[in-house]
Amino acid sequence: MQDLRNYKVPAPAPVTLEGRFIVIEPFARDRHLQSLWDGLGGDAGVNALIRYFPNDDFKGVEDFGDWLEGANASGSLITHVFRNKADNALVGMASLMRPDPKNGVVEVGSVAHGPAMKRSPLSTEAHYLLARHVFEDLGYRRYEWKCHNENAPSKITAARYGFTFEGVFRQHVISKGKNRDTAWFSMIDGEWPLLKAAFEAWLDPQNFDDQGQQKQRLEDIRTALGAKAVQ
């Protein structure tokens, strides 16, 4: 076992990260709220998009802003928004949550990908940038993804990115007046070099055809790299 007696890492803080497709920015209500609300689907779409969030449905953009602002002020979330570099529009968000610097653990949560992120490299690059920041800039040991166990799309997404499924916490919390079983996933620092290599190979321009469609799936790239590593 690695000697961790002198292990010390900082608490996460708001950060700006930039890739080829997307810029990640710390949420600021006065700059981002309306654009984020619109990018997540607006009055007609936000509550359906985030139906598995534990909070009650939002009555409108200001209610959404109050929730985000309050959660960030309490320290339970550090929310970041995703800006599409192609048109400068806000297209999604995610938060670094429940930081535990003593043990080098942090969760990515309150993840919401707006319609513009579907079937595009935007979401993959955003989560690559966040994971790289957690492991390389902050030096954390464990990066978590948790979701409602009924949220099949979130579980599929976590597995696609390379998070390992660790099990279901039964009767974990009460959410919207109902029981919530929570599925837990994680990445750890020892896995990150392979996960990083797979992300970067998938995001390489050569992995996309003239119509912007992927040539190889991220999961297949990761499997091939893993097989090569054990040869």
C-alpha positions as CSV (number, residue, x, y, z in Angstrom):
1,M,0.0,0.0,0.0
2,Q,1.1,3.5,-0.7
3,D,2.2,5.4,2.4
4,L,-0.5,8.1,2.8
5,R,0.5,9.5,6.1
6,N,1.6,12.8,4.5
7,Y,-1.2,12.9,1.8
8,K,-2.7,16.3,1.5
9,V,-4.7,17.9,-1.3
10,P,-6.7,21.2,-1.5
11,A,-10.4,21.5,-1.5
12,P,-11.9,22.0,-4.9
13,A,-12.6,25.5,-6.0
14,P,-14.3,27.1,-9.0
15,V,-12.2,26.7,-12.1
16,T,-12.2,27.4,-15.8
17,L,-11.3,24.6,-18.1
18,E,-11.1,24.7,-21.9
19,G,-11.1,22.0,-24.5
20,R,-11.5,21.8,-28.3
21,F,-15.3,21.8,-28.1
22,I,-16.3,23.3,-24.8
23,V,-15.4,25.7,-22.0
24,I,-16.2,24.9,-18.4
25,E,-16.9,28.0,-16.3
26,P,-17.9,28.5,-12.6
27,F,-21.6,29.3,-12.4
28,A,-22.4,33.0,-11.8
29,R,-26.1,33.8,-11.5
30,D,-26.0,37.2,-13.1
31,R,-24.0,36.0,-16.1
32,H,-25.3,32.5,-16.6
33,L,-28.8,31.9,-15.1
34,Q,-31.1,32.7,-18.0
35,S,-28.8,31.2,-20.7
36,L,-28.4,28.0,-18.6
37,W,-32.1,27.7,-18.1
38,D,-32.7,28.1,-21.8
39,G,-29.9,25.7,-22.7
40,L,-31.4,23.0,-20.4
41,G,-34.8,23.3,-22.1
42,G,-36.4,26.4,-20.5
43,D,-39.8,26.4,-18.9
44,A,-41.0,23.5,-21.0
45,G,-38.1,21.2,-20.6
46,V,-35.9,21.7,-17.5
47,N,-38.0,19.8,-14.9
48,A,-38.3,16.8,-17.3
49,L,-34.6,16.8,-17.9
50,I,-33.7,16.8,-14.2
51,R,-36.6,14.7,-13.0
52,Y,-34.2,12.6,-10.9
53,F,-32.8,15.5,-9.0
54,P,-33.9,15.3,-5.4
55,N,-35.4,18.8,-5.2
56,D,-39.0,19.6,-6.1
57,D,-39.9,20.8,-9.6
58,F,-38.8,24.4,-10.3
59,K,-41.5,27.0,-10.8
60,G,-39.3,29.0,-13.2
61,V,-35.9,30.3,-13.8
62,E,-35.6,32.4,-10.7
63,D,-36.6,29.4,-8.5
64,F,-33.9,27.4,-10.3
65,G,-31.4,30.2,-9.6
66,D,-32.4,30.4,-6.0
67,W,-31.7,26.7,-5.6
68,L,-28.3,26.8,-7.4
69,E,-27.2,29.9,-5.5
70,G,-28.2,28.5,-2.2
71,A,-26.5,25.2,-2.7
72,N,-23.3,26.8,-3.8
73,A,-23.4,29.3,-0.9
74,S,-23.7,26.4,1.5
75,G,-20.6,24.7,0.1
76,S,-22.5,21.5,-0.8
77,L,-22.0,22.2,-4.6
78,I,-19.5,24.0,-6.8
79,T,-21.5,24.3,-10.0
80,H,-19.9,24.7,-13.4
81,V,-21.6,25.4,-16.7
82,F,-20.7,24.1,-20.1
83,R,-20.3,26.6,-22.9
84,N,-20.3,25.4,-26.5
85,K,-17.3,27.0,-28.3
86,A,-19.0,26.8,-31.7
87,D,-21.8,29.2,-30.8
88,N,-21.0,30.4,-27.3
89,A,-24.2,29.0,-25.9
90,L,-24.6,27.4,-22.5
91,V,-25.5,23.7,-23.0
92,G,-25.2,22.0,-19.6
93,M,-23.8,21.9,-16.1
94,A,-22.3,19.7,-13.5
95,S,-21.1,20.3,-9.9
96,L,-18.2,19.1,-7.8
97,M,-20.0,17.9,-4.6
98,R,-19.3,16.6,-1.1
99,P,-15.5,17.2,-1.3
100,D,-13.5,15.2,1.2
101,P,-9.9,16.6,0.8
102,K,-8.7,14.6,3.8
103,N,-9.3,11.4,1.9
104,G,-9.0,12.8,-1.6
105,V,-12.6,12.1,-2.6
106,V,-15.0,14.2,-4.6
107,E,-18.2,13.6,-6.5
108,V,-19.5,14.9,-9.8
109,G,-23.2,15.5,-9.5
110,S,-26.2,17.6,-10.4
111,V,-25.3,16.7,-14.0
112,A,-27.6,18.1,-16.6
113,H,-26.9,17.8,-20.4
114,G,-29.1,20.1,-22.5
115,P,-30.5,19.0,-25.9
116,A,-27.5,20.5,-27.7
117,M,-25.1,18.1,-26.0
118,K,-26.9,15.0,-27.3
119,R,-25.0,12.9,-29.8
120,S,-22.0,15.2,-29.8
121,P,-18.5,15.3,-28.4
122,L,-19.5,18.0,-26.0
123,S,-20.5,15.9,-23.0
124,T,-17.6,13.5,-23.3
125,E,-15.0,16.3,-23.5
126,A,-16.7,18.1,-20.5
127,H,-16.4,15.1,-18.3
128,Y,-12.9,14.4,-19.5
129,L,-11.8,17.9,-18.5
130,L,-13.5,17.6,-15.1
131,A,-11.9,14.2,-14.4
132,R,-8.5,15.4,-15.5
133,H,-8.8,18.4,-13.2
134,V,-9.7,16.2,-10.2
135,F,-6.9,13.7,-10.7
136,E,-4.1,15.9,-12.2
137,D,-4.7,19.4,-10.9
138,L,-6.1,18.5,-7.5
139,G,-4.4,15.2,-6.9
140,Y,-7.5,13.4,-5.7
141,R,-7.6,9.6,-5.3
142,R,-11.3,8.9,-6.0
143,Y,-13.9,10.5,-8.2
144,E,-17.5,9.5,-7.7
145,W,-20.7,9.5,-9.8
146,K,-24.0,8.7,-8.0
147,C,-27.5,8.6,-9.4
148,H,-31.0,7.4,-8.7
149,N,-31.1,3.7,-9.4
150,E,-34.0,4.2,-11.7
151,N,-32.0,6.6,-13.8
152,A,-30.9,4.2,-16.6
153,P,-29.4,6.9,-18.9
154,S,-27.2,8.2,-16.1
155,K,-25.9,4.7,-15.3
156,I,-25.2,4.1,-19.0
157,T,-23.3,7.4,-19.2
158,A,-21.2,6.7,-16.1
159,A,-20.2,3.3,-17.5
160,R,-19.4,4.8,-20.9
161,Y,-17.1,7.4,-19.3
162,G,-15.2,4.6,-17.5
163,F,-16.7,4.9,-14.0
164,T,-16.9,1.5,-12.3
165,F,-20.2,0.4,-10.8
166,E,-19.8,-0.4,-7.1
167,G,-23.4,-1.3,-6.1
168,V,-26.7,0.1,-4.9
169,F,-27.2,1.8,-1.6
170,R,-30.8,0.7,-0.8
171,Q,-33.1,3.2,0.9
172,H,-30.3,5.7,0.7
173,V,-32.4,8.9,0.9
174,I,-36.0,10.2,0.6
175,S,-36.3,12.1,-2.7
176,K,-39.5,14.0,-3.6
177,G,-41.4,12.2,-1.0
178,K,-40.4,8.7,-2.2
179,N,-37.6,6.2,-1.5
180,R,-34.5,6.5,-3.5
181,D,-32.0,3.7,-4.0
182,T,-28.7,5.2,-5.2
183,A,-26.3,3.6,-7.7
184,W,-22.7,4.3,-6.9
185,F,-19.8,4.5,-9.4
186,S,-16.2,5.6,-9.1
187,M,-12.9,6.2,-10.9
188,I,-9.7,6.0,-8.9
189,D,-6.3,7.5,-9.5
190,G,-4.6,4.3,-10.5
191,E,-7.2,3.9,-13.3
192,W,-6.9,7.4,-14.6
193,P,-3.9,6.9,-17.0
194,L,-5.8,4.4,-19.1
195,L,-9.1,6.3,-18.9
196,K,-7.3,9.5,-19.9
197,A,-5.7,7.8,-22.9
198,A,-9.1,6.4,-24.0
199,F,-10.8,9.8,-23.7
200,E,-8.0,11.5,-25.7
201,A,-8.0,8.9,-28.4
202,W,-11.8,9.2,-28.7
203,L,-11.7,13.0,-28.8
204,D,-8.9,13.0,-31.4
205,P,-10.2,14.6,-34.7
206,Q,-9.1,11.4,-36.6
207,N,-11.8,9.5,-34.7
208,F,-14.6,11.4,-36.5
209,D,-15.7,11.2,-40.1
210,D,-16.7,14.1,-42.3
211,Q,-20.2,14.1,-40.8
212,G,-18.8,14.4,-37.3
213,Q,-19.7,10.8,-36.4
214,Q,-17.4,8.7,-34.2
215,K,-15.4,5.9,-35.9
216,Q,-14.7,4.0,-32.7
217,R,-16.7,3.9,-29.5
218,L,-15.1,5.2,-26.3
219,E,-15.8,1.8,-24.6
220,D,-14.1,-0.1,-27.4
221,I,-11.0,2.2,-27.3
222,R,-10.7,1.7,-23.6
223,T,-11.1,-2.1,-23.9
224,A,-8.4,-2.2,-26.6
225,L,-6.0,-0.1,-24.6
226,G,-6.6,-2.2,-21.5
227,A,-5.9,-5.4,-23.4
228,K,-2.7,-3.9,-24.8
229,A,-1.6,-2.9,-21.3
230,V,-1.7,-6.4,-19.9
231,Q,0.2,-8.0,-22.9
